[in-house]
Amino acid sequence: MSSQTYSDKDPQRVIAGLKASITNPNVSDEAKRHAKATLNELDKDPQRVAAGYKAALHNPRVSEEAKVHAVETLDAMGEDLSPLKSSPPNNSGKHEHHVMGGYKATLKNPRVSLEAKEHAVEVLKDNDAI
């Protein structure tokens, strides 16, 4: 059963009943699993769920199939997908700048080992940063 089934009920009472089912020794294992699944579904914040799907769309490690599922789910949730259709800004240069700054800071940090400083010098030279 999904959370729509309980729309006309007091949510706190529904949650209390599901929790009681989980701890009741007279309830079957299958019913307990169902109660746990339903409880997890009721506890989810729709805004956080939508944020997770939106993050999946921008994650390069997420498969195209999963991204299609995310778009379909967001659409079914009534989320506005127009901002997602535009390409995200390219921050790779900004990121690279911060990485090089980190390596430069390594050179001045007295708590960094000599090996780490040597590695930082190599990386900075390879990227024409020094």
MITORBA-658933 format. One record per atom (N, C-alpha, C): residue in one letter; atom name; x negated, y, z; residue number from 1. Coordinates in Angstrom, 1 decimal. Each point is the difference from the previous one (the first is absolute). Example, Ala and Ser with C-alpha at 12.3 -4.5 7.8 and 13.67 -1.06 7.14 Angstrom:
<'A', 'N', <-13.2, -5.7, 7.8>, 1>
<'A', 'CA', <0.9, 1.2, 0.0>, 1>
<'A', 'C', <-0.9, 1.2, 0.0>, 1>
<'S', 'N', <0.4, 1.1, -0.7>, 2>
<'S', 'CA', <-0.9, 1.1, 0.0>, 2>
<'S', 'C', <0.8, 1.1, 0.8>, 2>
***
This chain:
<'M', 'N', <-0.8, -1.2, 0.0>, 1>
<'M', 'CA', <0.8, 1.2, 0.0>, 1>
<'M', 'C', <-0.9, 1.2, 0.0>, 1>
<'S', 'N', <0.5, 1.0, -0.7>, 2>
<'S', 'CA', <-0.8, 1.2, 0.0>, 2>
<'S', 'C', <0.6, 1.1, 0.9>, 2>
<'S', 'N', <-0.7, 1.1, 0.1>, 3>
<'S', 'CA', <0.4, 1.0, 0.9>, 3>
<'S', 'C', <1.3, 0.6, -0.4>, 3>
<'Q', 'N', <0.5, -0.1, -1.3>, 4>
<'Q', 'CA', <1.2, 0.6, -0.4>, 4>
<'Q', 'C', <1.2, -0.8, 0.7>, 4>
<'T', 'N', <-0.2, -1.2, 0.3>, 5>
<'T', 'CA', <1.1, -0.8, 0.6>, 5>
<'T', 'C', <0.4, 0.6, 1.4>, 5>
<'Y', 'N', <-1.0, 0.7, 0.6>, 6>
<'Y', 'CA', <0.3, 0.5, 1.4>, 6>
<'Y', 'C', <0.3, 1.5, 0.0>, 6>
<'S', 'N', <0.3, 0.5, -1.2>, 7>
<'S', 'CA', <0.2, 1.5, 0.0>, 7>
<'S', 'C', <1.2, 0.5, 0.8>, 7>
<'D', 'N', <1.0, -0.8, 0.3>, 8>
<'D', 'CA', <1.1, 0.4, 0.8>, 8>
<'D', 'C', <-0.2, -0.3, 1.5>, 8>
<'K', 'N', <-1.1, -0.6, 0.3>, 9>
<'K', 'CA', <-0.3, -0.4, 1.4>, 9>
<'K', 'C', <-0.9, 1.0, 0.7>, 9>
<'D', 'N', <0.0, 0.0, 1.3>, 10>
<'D', 'CA', <-1.0, 0.8, 0.8>, 10>
<'D', 'C', <-1.4, -0.6, -0.2>, 10>
<'P', 'N', <-0.9, 0.7, -0.6>, 11>
<'P', 'CA', <-1.3, -0.6, -0.3>, 11>
<'P', 'C', <-0.7, -0.6, 1.3>, 11>
<'Q', 'N', <0.1, 0.7, 1.1>, 12>
<'Q', 'CA', <-0.7, -0.5, 1.2>, 12>
<'Q', 'C', <0.6, -1.3, 0.5>, 12>
<'R', 'N', <1.3, -0.1, -0.1>, 13>
<'R', 'CA', <0.6, -1.3, 0.4>, 13>
<'R', 'C', <-0.4, -1.1, -1.0>, 13>
<'V', 'N', <-0.1, 0.3, -1.2>, 14>
<'V', 'CA', <-0.4, -1.0, -1.0>, 14>
<'V', 'C', <-1.4, -0.5, 0.3>, 14>
<'I', 'N', <-0.9, 1.0, 0.3>, 15>
<'I', 'CA', <-1.4, -0.4, 0.3>, 15>
<'I', 'C', <0.0, -0.8, 1.3>, 15>
<'A', 'N', <0.7, 0.4, 1.0>, 16>
<'A', 'CA', <0.1, -0.8, 1.2>, 16>
<'A', 'C', <0.4, -1.4, -0.2>, 16>
<'G', 'N', <1.0, -0.2, -0.9>, 17>
<'G', 'CA', <0.5, -1.3, -0.3>, 17>
<'G', 'C', <-1.0, -0.9, -0.7>, 17>
<'L', 'N', <-0.7, 0.6, -0.9>, 18>
<'L', 'CA', <-1.0, -0.7, -0.8>, 18>
<'L', 'C', <-1.2, -0.4, 1.0>, 18>
<'K', 'N', <-0.4, 0.9, 0.9>, 19>
<'K', 'CA', <-1.0, -0.3, 0.9>, 19>
<'K', 'C', <0.4, -1.2, 1.0>, 19>
<'A', 'N', <1.3, 0.1, 0.3>, 20>
<'A', 'CA', <0.5, -1.1, 0.9>, 20>
<'A', 'C', <0.0, -1.3, -0.8>, 20>
<'S', 'N', <0.3, 0.0, -1.2>, 21>
<'S', 'CA', <0.0, -1.2, -0.8>, 21>
<'S', 'C', <-1.4, -0.6, -0.1>, 21>
<'I', 'N', <-1.0, 0.8, -0.1>, 22>
<'I', 'CA', <-1.4, -0.4, -0.1>, 22>
<'I', 'C', <-0.4, -0.7, 1.2>, 22>
<'T', 'N', <0.4, 0.4, 1.2>, 23>
<'T', 'CA', <-0.4, -0.6, 1.3>, 23>
<'T', 'C', <0.9, -1.0, 0.5>, 23>
<'N', 'N', <1.1, -0.2, -0.6>, 24>
<'N', 'CA', <1.0, -1.0, 0.4>, 24>
<'N', 'C', <-0.5, -1.4, -0.3>, 24>
<'P', 'N', <-0.1, -0.9, 0.9>, 25>
<'P', 'CA', <-0.5, -1.4, -0.3>, 25>
<'P', 'C', <1.1, -0.8, -0.7>, 25>
<'N', 'N', <1.2, 0.4, 0.0>, 26>
<'N', 'CA', <1.1, -0.7, -0.7>, 26>
<'N', 'C', <0.1, 0.4, -1.5>, 26>
<'V', 'N', <-0.8, 0.9, -0.4>, 27>
<'V', 'CA', <0.1, 0.4, -1.4>, 27>
<'V', 'C', <-1.1, -0.7, -0.8>, 27>
<'S', 'N', <0.4, -0.5, -1.2>, 28>
<'S', 'CA', <-0.9, -0.8, -0.9>, 28>
<'S', 'C', <-1.2, 0.9, -0.4>, 28>
<'D', 'N', <-1.1, -0.7, -0.4>, 29>
<'D', 'CA', <-1.2, 0.7, -0.5>, 29>
<'D', 'C', <0.3, 0.8, -1.3>, 29>
<'E', 'N', <0.9, -0.6, -0.8>, 30>
<'E', 'CA', <0.4, 0.7, -1.2>, 30>
<'E', 'C', <0.7, 1.3, 0.3>, 30>
<'A', 'N', <0.9, 0.0, 0.9>, 31>
<'A', 'CA', <0.7, 1.2, 0.4>, 31>
<'A', 'C', <-0.9, 1.0, 0.7>, 31>
<'K', 'N', <-1.0, -0.5, 0.8>, 32>
<'K', 'CA', <-0.9, 0.9, 0.6>, 32>
<'K', 'C', <-0.9, 0.7, -1.1>, 32>
<'R', 'N', <-0.4, -0.8, -1.0>, 33>
<'R', 'CA', <-0.8, 0.7, -1.1>, 33>
<'R', 'C', <0.9, 1.0, -0.7>, 33>
<'H', 'N', <1.2, -0.3, -0.2>, 34>
<'H', 'CA', <0.9, 1.0, -0.7>, 34>
<'H', 'C', <0.2, 1.2, 0.9>, 34>
<'A', 'N', <0.2, -0.2, 1.3>, 35>
<'A', 'CA', <0.1, 1.2, 0.9>, 35>
<'A', 'C', <-1.2, 0.8, 0.0>, 35>
<'K', 'N', <-1.2, -0.6, 0.0>, 36>
<'K', 'CA', <-1.3, 0.8, -0.1>, 36>
<'K', 'C', <-0.1, 0.8, -1.2>, 36>
<'A', 'N', <0.4, -0.7, -1.2>, 37>
<'A', 'CA', <-0.1, 0.7, -1.3>, 37>
<'A', 'C', <1.0, 1.2, 0.0>, 37>
<'T', 'N', <1.2, -0.2, 0.5>, 38>
<'T', 'CA', <1.0, 1.0, 0.0>, 38>
<'T', 'C', <-0.4, 1.2, 0.9>, 38>
<'L', 'N', <-0.6, -0.4, 1.1>, 39>
<'L', 'CA', <-0.5, 1.0, 1.0>, 39>
<'L', 'C', <-1.1, 0.9, -0.6>, 39>
<'N', 'N', <-0.9, -0.7, -0.7>, 40>
<'N', 'CA', <-1.1, 0.7, -0.7>, 40>
<'N', 'C', <0.5, 1.0, -1.0>, 40>
<'E', 'N', <1.1, -0.5, -0.7>, 41>
<'E', 'CA', <0.6, 0.9, -1.1>, 41>
<'E', 'C', <0.7, 1.2, 0.6>, 41>
<'L', 'N', <0.6, -0.2, 1.1>, 42>
<'L', 'CA', <0.8, 1.1, 0.7>, 42>
<'L', 'C', <-1.0, 1.0, 0.6>, 42>
<'D', 'N', <-1.2, -0.5, 0.4>, 43>
<'D', 'CA', <-0.9, 0.9, 0.7>, 43>
<'D', 'C', <-0.8, 0.9, -1.0>, 43>
<'K', 'N', <0.1, -0.3, -1.3>, 44>
<'K', 'CA', <-0.8, 0.8, -0.9>, 44>
<'K', 'C', <0.6, 1.4, -0.3>, 44>
<'D', 'N', <-0.9, 0.9, 0.0>, 45>
<'D', 'CA', <0.3, 1.4, -0.2>, 45>
<'D', 'C', <0.0, 0.2, -1.6>, 45>
<'P', 'N', <1.1, 0.3, -0.6>, 46>
<'P', 'CA', <0.1, 0.1, -1.5>, 46>
<'P', 'C', <-1.0, 1.0, -0.5>, 46>
<'Q', 'N', <-0.3, 1.1, 0.7>, 47>
<'Q', 'CA', <-1.0, 0.9, -0.5>, 47>
<'Q', 'C', <-1.4, -0.6, 0.0>, 47>
<'R', 'N', <-0.3, -0.8, 1.0>, 48>
<'R', 'CA', <-1.3, -0.6, 0.0>, 48>
<'R', 'C', <-0.1, -1.1, -1.1>, 48>
<'V', 'N', <1.1, -0.7, -0.2>, 49>
<'V', 'CA', <0.0, -1.0, -1.1>, 49>
<'V', 'C', <-0.3, 0.6, -1.3>, 49>
<'A', 'N', <0.7, 1.1, -0.3>, 50>
<'A', 'CA', <-0.1, 0.8, -1.2>, 50>
<'A', 'C', <-1.5, 0.5, -0.2>, 50>
<'A', 'N', <-0.5, 0.5, 1.1>, 51>
<'A', 'CA', <-1.4, 0.4, 0.0>, 51>
<'A', 'C', <-1.0, -1.1, -0.4>, 51>
<'G', 'N', <0.3, -1.2, 0.5>, 52>
<'G', 'CA', <-0.9, -1.1, -0.3>, 52>
<'G', 'C', <0.1, -0.4, -1.5>, 52>
<'Y', 'N', <1.2, 0.0, -0.5>, 53>
<'Y', 'CA', <0.2, -0.3, -1.4>, 53>
<'Y', 'C', <-0.7, 1.1, -0.9>, 53>
<'K', 'N', <0.1, 1.3, 0.4>, 54>
<'K', 'CA', <-0.6, 1.1, -0.7>, 54>
<'K', 'C', <-1.5, -0.2, 0.0>, 54>
<'A', 'N', <-0.6, -0.3, 1.2>, 55>
<'A', 'CA', <-1.4, -0.2, 0.1>, 55>
<'A', 'C', <-0.5, -1.2, -0.9>, 55>
<'A', 'N', <0.8, -1.0, -0.1>, 56>
<'A', 'CA', <-0.3, -1.2, -0.9>, 56>
<'A', 'C', <-0.2, 0.5, -1.4>, 56>
<'L', 'N', <0.8, 1.0, -0.5>, 57>
<'L', 'CA', <0.0, 0.4, -1.3>, 57>
<'L', 'C', <-1.3, 0.7, -0.4>, 57>
<'H', 'N', <-0.7, 0.5, 1.0>, 58>
<'H', 'CA', <-1.3, 0.8, -0.2>, 58>
<'H', 'C', <-1.2, -0.9, 0.4>, 58>
<'N', 'N', <0.2, -1.2, 0.5>, 59>
<'N', 'CA', <-1.1, -0.8, 0.4>, 59>
<'N', 'C', <-0.5, -0.8, -1.2>, 59>
<'P', 'N', <-1.3, 0.1, -0.4>, 60>
<'P', 'CA', <-0.5, -0.7, -1.1>, 60>
<'P', 'C', <-0.1, -1.5, 0.2>, 60>
<'R', 'N', <0.1, -0.5, 1.2>, 61>
<'R', 'CA', <-0.1, -1.4, 0.3>, 61>
<'R', 'C', <1.4, -0.7, 0.0>, 61>
<'V', 'N', <1.0, 0.7, -0.3>, 62>
<'V', 'CA', <1.4, -0.6, 0.0>, 62>
<'V', 'C', <0.2, -0.4, -1.5>, 62>
<'S', 'N', <0.6, -1.2, -0.2>, 63>
<'S', 'CA', <0.2, -0.5, -1.3>, 63>
<'S', 'C', <1.1, 0.8, -0.7>, 63>
<'E', 'N', <0.0, 0.0, -1.3>, 64>
<'E', 'CA', <1.1, 0.7, -0.8>, 64>
<'E', 'C', <1.4, -0.6, 0.4>, 64>
<'E', 'N', <0.0, -1.3, 0.2>, 65>
<'E', 'CA', <1.3, -0.6, 0.4>, 65>
<'E', 'C', <0.5, 0.5, 1.3>, 65>
<'A', 'N', <-0.9, 0.2, 0.9>, 66>
<'A', 'CA', <0.5, 0.6, 1.3>, 66>
<'A', 'C', <0.4, 1.4, -0.1>, 66>
<'K', 'N', <-0.7, 0.8, -0.9>, 67>
<'K', 'CA', <0.3, 1.4, -0.2>, 67>
<'K', 'C', <1.4, 0.1, -0.7>, 67>
<'V', 'N', <0.3, -0.9, -0.9>, 68>
<'V', 'CA', <1.4, 0.0, -0.6>, 68>
<'V', 'C', <1.0, -0.3, 1.1>, 68>
<'H', 'N', <-0.3, -1.0, 0.9>, 69>
<'H', 'CA', <0.9, -0.3, 1.1>, 69>
<'H', 'C', <0.2, 1.3, 0.9>, 69>
<'A', 'N', <-1.1, 0.7, 0.2>, 70>
<'A', 'CA', <0.1, 1.2, 0.9>, 70>
<'A', 'C', <0.9, 1.0, -0.6>, 70>
<'V', 'N', <-0.2, 0.2, -1.3>, 71>
<'V', 'CA', <0.9, 1.0, -0.7>, 71>
<'V', 'C', <1.4, -0.4, 0.0>, 71>
<'E', 'N', <0.3, -1.3, -0.2>, 72>
<'E', 'CA', <1.4, -0.4, 0.0>, 72>
<'E', 'C', <0.6, 0.1, 1.4>, 72>
<'T', 'N', <-0.8, -0.3, 1.0>, 73>
<'T', 'CA', <0.5, 0.2, 1.4>, 73>
<'T', 'C', <0.2, 1.4, 0.4>, 73>
<'L', 'N', <-0.9, 0.9, -0.4>, 74>
<'L', 'CA', <0.2, 1.4, 0.3>, 74>
<'L', 'C', <1.2, 0.6, -0.7>, 74>
<'D', 'N', <0.2, -0.5, -1.3>, 75>
<'D', 'CA', <1.2, 0.5, -0.7>, 75>
<'D', 'C', <1.3, -0.5, 0.7>, 75>
<'A', 'N', <0.0, -1.3, 0.4>, 76>
<'A', 'CA', <1.1, -0.5, 0.7>, 76>
<'A', 'C', <0.3, 0.7, 1.4>, 76>
<'M', 'N', <-1.1, 0.5, 0.6>, 77>
<'M', 'CA', <0.1, 0.8, 1.2>, 77>
<'M', 'C', <0.5, 1.4, -0.2>, 77>
<'G', 'N', <0.1, 0.4, -1.3>, 78>
<'G', 'CA', <0.4, 1.4, -0.3>, 78>
<'G', 'C', <-1.1, 1.0, 0.1>, 78>
<'E', 'N', <-1.2, -0.5, 0.0>, 79>
<'E', 'CA', <-1.2, 1.0, 0.1>, 79>
<'E', 'C', <-0.2, 0.7, -1.3>, 79>
<'D', 'N', <-0.4, 1.2, 0.0>, 80>
<'D', 'CA', <-0.3, 0.8, -1.2>, 80>
<'D', 'C', <-1.4, -0.4, -0.5>, 80>
<'L', 'N', <0.0, -0.6, -1.2>, 81>
<'L', 'CA', <-1.2, -0.5, -0.6>, 81>
<'L', 'C', <-0.7, 1.0, -0.9>, 81>
<'S', 'N', <0.6, 1.1, -0.3>, 82>
<'S', 'CA', <-0.6, 1.0, -0.9>, 82>
<'S', 'C', <-1.4, 0.4, 0.4>, 82>
<'P', 'N', <-0.3, 0.3, 1.3>, 83>
<'P', 'CA', <-1.3, 0.4, 0.4>, 83>
<'P', 'C', <-1.1, -1.1, -0.2>, 83>
<'L', 'N', <0.5, -1.2, 0.0>, 84>
<'L', 'CA', <-0.9, -1.2, -0.1>, 84>
<'L', 'C', <-0.4, -0.2, -1.4>, 84>
<'K', 'N', <0.8, 0.5, -1.0>, 85>
<'K', 'CA', <-0.3, -0.3, -1.4>, 85>
<'K', 'C', <-1.2, 0.9, -0.5>, 85>
<'S', 'N', <-0.2, 1.1, 0.6>, 86>
<'S', 'CA', <-1.2, 0.8, -0.4>, 86>
<'S', 'C', <-1.2, -0.6, 0.6>, 86>
<'S', 'N', <-1.1, 0.1, -0.8>, 87>
<'S', 'CA', <-1.3, -0.6, 0.5>, 87>
<'S', 'C', <-0.5, 0.7, 1.1>, 87>
<'P', 'N', <-0.6, -0.7, 1.0>, 88>
<'P', 'CA', <-0.6, 0.7, 1.1>, 88>
<'P', 'C', <-1.2, 0.8, -0.4>, 88>
<'P', 'N', <-0.3, 1.0, 0.8>, 89>
<'P', 'CA', <-1.2, 0.8, -0.3>, 89>
<'P', 'C', <-1.3, -0.8, 0.1>, 89>
<'N', 'N', <-1.0, 0.4, -0.8>, 90>
<'N', 'CA', <-1.2, -0.7, 0.0>, 90>
<'N', 'C', <-0.9, 0.6, 1.0>, 90>
<'N', 'N', <-0.2, -0.7, 1.1>, 91>
<'N', 'CA', <-0.9, 0.5, 1.1>, 91>
<'N', 'C', <-1.3, -0.7, 0.1>, 91>
<'S', 'N', <-0.4, -0.8, -1.1>, 92>
<'S', 'CA', <-1.2, -0.8, 0.1>, 92>
<'S', 'C', <-1.2, 0.9, 0.1>, 92>
<'G', 'N', <0.0, 1.2, -0.6>, 93>
<'G', 'CA', <-1.2, 0.9, 0.2>, 93>
<'G', 'C', <-0.1, 0.5, 1.4>, 93>
<'K', 'N', <1.2, 0.3, 0.6>, 94>
<'K', 'CA', <0.0, 0.5, 1.3>, 94>
<'K', 'C', <-0.5, -1.1, 1.0>, 94>
<'H', 'N', <0.5, -1.2, -0.3>, 95>
<'H', 'CA', <-0.5, -1.1, 0.9>, 95>
<'H', 'C', <-1.5, -0.2, -0.2>, 95>
<'E', 'N', <-0.5, 0.0, -1.2>, 96>
<'E', 'CA', <-1.4, -0.2, -0.2>, 96>
<'E', 'C', <-0.8, 1.1, 0.7>, 96>
<'H', 'N', <0.5, 1.2, 0.0>, 97>
<'H', 'CA', <-0.7, 1.1, 0.7>, 97>
<'H', 'C', <-0.1, -0.3, 1.5>, 97>
<'H', 'N', <1.1, -0.5, 0.6>, 98>
<'H', 'CA', <0.0, -0.3, 1.4>, 98>
<'H', 'C', <-1.0, -1.2, 0.3>, 98>
<'V', 'N', <-0.1, -1.0, -0.9>, 99>
<'V', 'CA', <-0.9, -1.1, 0.2>, 99>
<'V', 'C', <-1.4, 0.5, 0.0>, 99>
<'M', 'N', <-0.3, 0.9, -0.9>, 100>
<'M', 'CA', <-1.4, 0.5, -0.1>, 100>
<'M', 'C', <-0.3, 0.8, 1.2>, 100>
<'G', 'N', <1.0, 0.8, 0.5>, 101>
<'G', 'CA', <-0.2, 0.7, 1.2>, 101>
<'G', 'C', <-0.3, -0.8, 1.2>, 101>
<'G', 'N', <0.6, -1.2, 0.0>, 102>
<'G', 'CA', <-0.2, -1.0, 1.1>, 102>
<'G', 'C', <-1.5, -0.5, 0.0>, 102>
<'Y', 'N', <-0.4, -0.3, -1.2>, 103>
<'Y', 'CA', <-1.4, -0.5, -0.2>, 103>
<'Y', 'C', <-1.0, 1.1, 0.4>, 103>
<'K', 'N', <0.3, 1.3, -0.3>, 104>
<'K', 'CA', <-0.9, 1.1, 0.4>, 104>
<'K', 'C', <0.0, 0.2, 1.5>, 104>
<'A', 'N', <1.1, -0.2, 0.6>, 105>
<'A', 'CA', <0.1, 0.1, 1.5>, 105>
<'A', 'C', <-0.8, -1.2, 0.6>, 105>
<'T', 'N', <0.0, -1.1, -0.6>, 106>
<'T', 'CA', <-0.8, -1.1, 0.5>, 106>
<'T', 'C', <-1.5, 0.3, 0.1>, 106>
<'L', 'N', <-0.5, 0.8, -0.9>, 107>
<'L', 'CA', <-1.4, 0.4, 0.0>, 107>
<'L', 'C', <-0.3, 0.8, 1.2>, 107>
<'K', 'N', <0.9, 0.8, 0.5>, 108>
<'K', 'CA', <-0.2, 0.9, 1.1>, 108>
<'K', 'C', <0.4, -0.6, 1.4>, 108>
<'N', 'N', <0.6, -1.1, 0.0>, 109>
<'N', 'CA', <0.5, -0.6, 1.3>, 109>
<'N', 'C', <-1.1, -0.7, 0.7>, 109>
<'P', 'N', <-0.4, 0.4, 1.2>, 110>
<'P', 'CA', <-1.1, -0.7, 0.7>, 110>
<'P', 'C', <0.3, -1.4, 0.5>, 110>
<'R', 'N', <1.3, -0.4, 0.0>, 111>
<'R', 'CA', <0.4, -1.3, 0.5>, 111>
<'R', 'C', <0.1, -1.0, -1.2>, 111>
<'V', 'N', <-0.4, 0.3, -1.2>, 112>
<'V', 'CA', <0.1, -0.9, -1.1>, 112>
<'V', 'C', <-1.4, -0.6, -0.2>, 112>
<'S', 'N', <0.0, -1.3, -0.4>, 113>
<'S', 'CA', <-1.2, -0.7, -0.1>, 113>
<'S', 'C', <-0.8, 0.5, -1.3>, 113>
<'L', 'N', <-1.2, -0.3, 0.0>, 114>
<'L', 'CA', <-0.9, 0.3, -1.1>, 114>
<'L', 'C', <0.5, -0.6, -1.3>, 114>
<'E', 'N', <0.4, -1.3, 0.1>, 115>
<'E', 'CA', <0.5, -0.7, -1.2>, 115>
<'E', 'C', <1.2, 0.6, -0.6>, 115>
<'A', 'N', <0.9, 0.5, 0.9>, 116>
<'A', 'CA', <1.3, 0.7, -0.5>, 116>
<'A', 'C', <-0.4, 1.3, -0.6>, 116>
<'K', 'N', <-1.0, 0.7, 0.5>, 117>
<'K', 'CA', <-0.4, 1.2, -0.6>, 117>
<'K', 'C', <-0.6, -0.2, -1.4>, 117>
<'E', 'N', <-0.8, -1.1, -0.1>, 118>
<'E', 'CA', <-0.6, -0.3, -1.3>, 118>
<'E', 'C', <1.1, -0.4, -1.0>, 118>
<'H', 'N', <1.0, -0.7, 0.4>, 119>
<'H', 'CA', <1.1, -0.4, -0.9>, 119>
<'H', 'C', <0.7, 1.3, -0.4>, 119>
<'A', 'N', <0.2, 0.9, 0.9>, 120>
<'A', 'CA', <0.7, 1.3, -0.3>, 120>
<'A', 'C', <-0.8, 0.8, -1.0>, 120>
<'V', 'N', <-1.3, 0.0, 0.1>, 121>
<'V', 'CA', <-0.8, 0.7, -1.0>, 121>
<'V', 'C', <0.1, -0.6, -1.4>, 121>
<'E', 'N', <0.0, -1.4, 0.0>, 122>
<'E', 'CA', <0.2, -0.7, -1.3>, 122>
<'E', 'C', <1.3, 0.4, -0.7>, 122>
<'V', 'N', <1.1, -0.1, 0.8>, 123>
<'V', 'CA', <1.3, 0.3, -0.5>, 123>
<'V', 'C', <0.1, 1.5, -0.5>, 123>
<'L', 'N', <-0.5, 0.9, 0.8>, 124>
<'L', 'CA', <0.0, 1.4, -0.4>, 124>
<'L', 'C', <-0.8, 0.2, -1.3>, 124>
<'K', 'N', <-1.2, -0.6, -0.1>, 125>
<'K', 'CA', <-0.8, 0.1, -1.2>, 125>
<'K', 'C', <0.7, -0.6, -1.2>, 125>
<'D', 'N', <0.7, -1.2, 0.2>, 126>
<'D', 'CA', <0.7, -0.6, -1.1>, 126>
<'D', 'C', <1.2, 0.9, -0.5>, 126>
<'N', 'N', <0.5, 0.8, 0.8>, 127>
<'N', 'CA', <1.1, 0.8, -0.3>, 127>
<'N', 'C', <-0.4, 1.5, -0.3>, 127>
<'D', 'N', <-1.3, 0.2, -0.1>, 128>
<'D', 'CA', <-0.5, 1.4, -0.2>, 128>
<'D', 'C', <0.5, 1.0, 1.0>, 128>
<'A', 'N', <0.1, -0.5, 1.2>, 129>
<'A', 'CA', <0.5, 0.9, 1.1>, 129>
<'A', 'C', <-1.1, 0.7, 0.8>, 129>
<'I', 'N', <-1.3, -0.5, -0.2>, 130>
<'I', 'CA', <-1.1, 0.7, 0.6>, 130>
<'I', 'C', <-1.1, 0.1, -1.1>, 130>
***
